[in-house]
Amino acid sequence: MKFQTTRMAAAVSIAVLHIGAAAQQTPSTEVPATDGLNMERVVVTGTSGGSSKMKSSVSVSTLELDAVLKTAPTSAADVLRAIPGVRSESSGGEGNANISVRGVPVSAGGARYVQIQEDGLPVLQSGDFNFITPDSYVKIDGGLDHLEVVRGGSASTLASNAPGGIINFISKTGVEKGGSVGLTKGLDYDTTRVDFDYGAPLLDKTRFFVGGFYRYGEGIRKTGMNTEKGGQIRANVTHELDNGFIRLSFKHVNDKTPTGMPVPVQVNNKVLSEIPGIDPREVSFYSPHWVRDVTLAKDNGKVASDVNDGLAVKSTAIGLEARFTLGDAWTLSENLRWSDNTGRFIGVFAGNNGNIGEYTFATGPNAGKAYSGRAFSAVVFNTSIDDAGAVFNDTRLSKTFTLDQGTKLTATGGLYLSVQNLGLTWNFNEYLMQASGDQPALLRTASATPGLVGPAFGACCSRAVDMQYKLTSPYVNLGVERGALNVDASLRRDMQSASGSANIATGATYYDPATAQRVDYDVSRTSYSVGGNYKLGTGLAVFARASDGVAFNADRILFGAPLDGSAPVSINTVKQLEGGVKWRKGGISTFATVFQAKTRESNYEATTQRSTANSYDAKGVELEAAYNGGALRVAGGLTWTHARITATAPGAEAVIGNTPRRQAKVVYQLTPSYVIGDASFGVSVIGTGKSWADDAHTIIMPAYAVVHGFFNYQLGERTQLALSANNLFNKIGYTEVEGDGHAARSISGRAIKATIKYAF
């Protein structure tokens, strides 16, 4: 591997020299106004005070709303697949996605090493809470202004639990007067959606924005009923002051969508194949023929849930953002958000891939009749999100000092405080179900409840979690700018205090207070990041950075080692080195980065009930490029990663040296688009090479490429017709496989929709 890495680095170095030679032929006064990656755009994510891409020493990408819509996304996580270096397994519906960056592992679920933000503050403090991930509360609509994504770098010190990167969804604030209303209908699936947004001045120095959506229908996956229902509204008011601004914001989400879970498949000679009658692109096992799922409450009462509710999320958030220029050129910024987050996650997980036999229908129009065919274990993951509310506050004070010979020193000190609640109630019941993707029915068992077998997985998983995580994180950043050179260094001290309790119900029937696990511990760690950027010319810059960051464990370490302060508590760390080059000329721009990430972590998987402790080493190259030729625009990226497991817990040494699960060597994106008169059209191709489904390398996940398409036509000055297709060629793309190969999860199948929008 050493030779391969060296060879790759040499190739990049040669490319840099060629770029440098080309740049030297460009007059230093040339400032490309339309470079494809918009290198002069000032980004605020992962910086202490805002910096252009060309000056920053981090890998950062931006996506405007129109570029987001070109990818025909079906969820917030779907958008991220278009960002080079980001690994987004967006196959779970509109939540529960697995997200990481640049070889940092996705070893269980969620986004442990990446912080998902809205307007500079986290959606949830931890990205990998069981059954409740931040993307569940992020909905894409016309209120999105743009997206900023930082991979690695200063994310270790300018956010908590974010050593892999920061994904920041930034809202519109009414800077431009106007708005729109749109109606969307699914053409090959059942959905109806209304969107609206409007922003305008209220007074001379005051402006507002309001926007949102409402939708209903079956959704992309076949359910036979309205399993999508709900929407979002958000608004903000900004008042400009002589020395700054104050902004109040509000968001309310009440939405219900189907979840995508692993479905029965089979494996022959390490190769996955589908089971007849079960299409992993379409099936969800939601059905009109479900009975109510009766589960245990924390007070030992009973709760009856509708399995077809899927992922139901509710959130109300109120925010305050302010910035003031104080005396002697000091700047004070404040960002505060309070949120009340609740919901319920219900998904049907395949406990096995079924058996063919003689059964009897227990529900549906054929109840009581014989059924000859395949039946499988349908495990209902039913988790009540009792409380995921939080308070986040980030306060910064900064000043720029002018030193000799035009040198500028910017000093920033900040204090980040958060309180994150986590109240969950797990219940996993097992049913016997018809193995069909078309409104399956339950099959008779010995239970009095139709289809019910009993508690799943040996009654392991009726769990009550009541936790609170408090973070106190002071940080400091020093940046020096002298001519073409920018250097910065930062430190962050994260101190987490966890308290609460967790309990497993005896036989899934009763919570005994005597068996509750007491949680009361403190963990802390100091992170650092140091980097530099040097502009060799107007259109050429090189950068390098070293970082060391931490992601604290949350509920995934419950029910394992003592957490009452009597024993050390494991943490997860990521050490990174990166360096690269940025180049632009005319409408062409490129961003190339060589990186290394070393990760140490501990984990627990609910479906296998196994604890793990692994170390990983990933090296690679990340390329991002774009061309803006007016009518023709092309954007793309490629990430090549060589990752290895370098250490494990005792007893699992056989996997050392293997490629981590679900880590492809090559992932790529390509989005060409063209404008002809009143029409614009294009495609987005997102592909991944083959990978291993498990660390032991017993199952192969095939390579695949997904093509999305769009066509927009301006019917009049204010009216636009838009057609978009997600997964145009209806490809199967597996994103995860259970360890024994009995079940796998795929991206959803083709979804074509039409939108008519009126702007005013």
HELIX and SHEET records of a PDB file:
HELIX    1   1 LYS A    2  GLN A   24  1                                  23    
HELIX    2   2 LEU A   65  LYS A   70  1                                   6    
HELIX    3   3 ALA A   76  LEU A   80  1                                   5    
HELIX    4   4 PRO A  134  TYR A  137  5                                   4    
HELIX    5   5 ALA A  155  LEU A  158  1                                   4    
HELIX    6   6 VAL A  307  ASP A  309  5                                   3    
HELIX    7   7 GLY A  327  ALA A  329  5                                   3    
HELIX    8   8 ASP A  404  GLY A  406  5                                   3    
HELIX    9   9 PHE A  457  ALA A  459  5                                   3    
HELIX   10  10 PRO A  513  THR A  515  5                                   3    
HELIX   11  11 ASP A  555  ILE A  557  5                                   3    
HELIX   12  12 GLU A  653  VAL A  655  5                                   3    
SHEET    1   A 2 VAL A  42  VAL A  43  0                                        
SHEET    2   A 2 SER A  51  SER A  52 -1                                        
SHEET    1   B 5 SER A  59  GLU A  64  0                                        
SHEET    2   B 5 LEU A 144  ARG A 151 -1                                        
SHEET    3   B 5 GLY A 165  SER A 171 -1                                        
SHEET    4   B 5 VAL A 114  GLU A 118  1                                        
SHEET    5   B 5 LEU A 121  PRO A 122 -1                                        
SHEET    1   C 2 VAL A  86  GLU A  89  0                                        
SHEET    2   C 2 ASN A  98  VAL A 101 -1                                        
SHEET    1   D24 ASN A 355  THR A 360  0                                        
SHEET    2   D24 ALA A 370  ASP A 387 -1                                        
SHEET    3   D24 TRP A 330  ALA A 350 -1                                        
SHEET    4   D24 LEU A 311  THR A 325 -1                                        
SHEET    5   D24 GLY A 244  THR A 257 -1                                        
SHEET    6   D24 GLU A 228  LEU A 241 -1                                        
SHEET    7   D24 THR A 206  GLY A 219 -1                                        
SHEET    8   D24 ASP A 190  LEU A 203 -1                                        
SHEET    9   D24 GLY A 178  GLY A 186 -1                                        
SHEET   10   D24 ALA A 751  ALA A 759 -1                                        
SHEET   11   D24 THR A 719  ASN A 726 -1                                        
SHEET   12   D24 TYR A 704  GLN A 714 -1                                        
SHEET   13   D24 ALA A 679  THR A 688 -1                                        
SHEET   14   D24 VAL A 666  ILE A 676 -1                                        
SHEET   15   D24 LEU A 632  ALA A 647 -1                                        
SHEET   16   D24 ARG A 610  ASN A 628 -1                                        
SHEET   17   D24 ILE A 588  GLU A 605 -1                                        
SHEET   18   D24 ILE A 571  LYS A 585 -1                                        
SHEET   19   D24 LEU A 540  PHE A 552 -1                                        
SHEET   20   D24 GLN A 517  GLY A 537 -1                                        
SHEET   21   D24 LEU A 485  ILE A 504 -1                                        
SHEET   22   D24 ARG A 463  ARG A 482 -1                                        
SHEET   23   D24 LYS A 408  GLN A 434 -1                                        
SHEET   24   D24 ALA A 390  THR A 402 -1                                        
SHEET    1   E24 ASN A 355  THR A 360  0                                        
SHEET    2   E24 ALA A 370  ASP A 387 -1                                        
SHEET    3   E24 TRP A 330  ALA A 350 -1                                        
SHEET    4   E24 LEU A 311  THR A 325 -1                                        
SHEET    5   E24 GLY A 244  THR A 257 -1                                        
SHEET    6   E24 GLU A 228  LEU A 241 -1                                        
SHEET    7   E24 THR A 206  GLY A 219 -1                                        
SHEET    8   E24 ASP A 190  LEU A 203 -1                                        
SHEET    9   E24 GLY A 178  GLY A 186 -1                                        
SHEET   10   E24 ALA A 751  ALA A 759 -1                                        
SHEET   11   E24 THR A 719  ASN A 726 -1                                        
SHEET   12   E24 TYR A 704  GLN A 714 -1                                        
SHEET   13   E24 ALA A 679  THR A 688 -1                                        
SHEET   14   E24 VAL A 666  ILE A 676 -1                                        
SHEET   15   E24 LEU A 632  ALA A 647 -1                                        
SHEET   16   E24 ARG A 610  ASN A 628 -1                                        
SHEET   17   E24 ILE A 588  GLU A 605 -1                                        
SHEET   18   E24 ILE A 571  LYS A 585 -1                                        
SHEET   19   E24 LEU A 540  PHE A 552 -1                                        
SHEET   20   E24 GLN A 517  GLY A 537 -1                                        
SHEET   21   E24 LEU A 485  ILE A 504 -1                                        
SHEET   22   E24 ARG A 463  ARG A 482 -1                                        
SHEET   23   E24 LYS A 408  GLN A 434 -1                                        
SHEET   24   E24 LEU A 452  PRO A 455 -1                                        
SHEET    1   F 4 VAL A 271  GLU A 274  0                                        
SHEET    2   F 4 VAL A 263  ASN A 268 -1                                        
SHEET    3   F 4 ALA A 743  SER A 746 -1                                        
SHEET    4   F 4 TYR A 734  VAL A 737 -1                                        
SHEET    1   G 2 ASP A 293  LEU A 296  0                                        
SHEET    2   G 2 LYS A 302  SER A 305 -1                                        
SHEET    1   H 2 SER A 691  TRP A 692  0                                        
SHEET    2   H 2 ILE A 700  MET A 701 -1                                        
END                                                                             
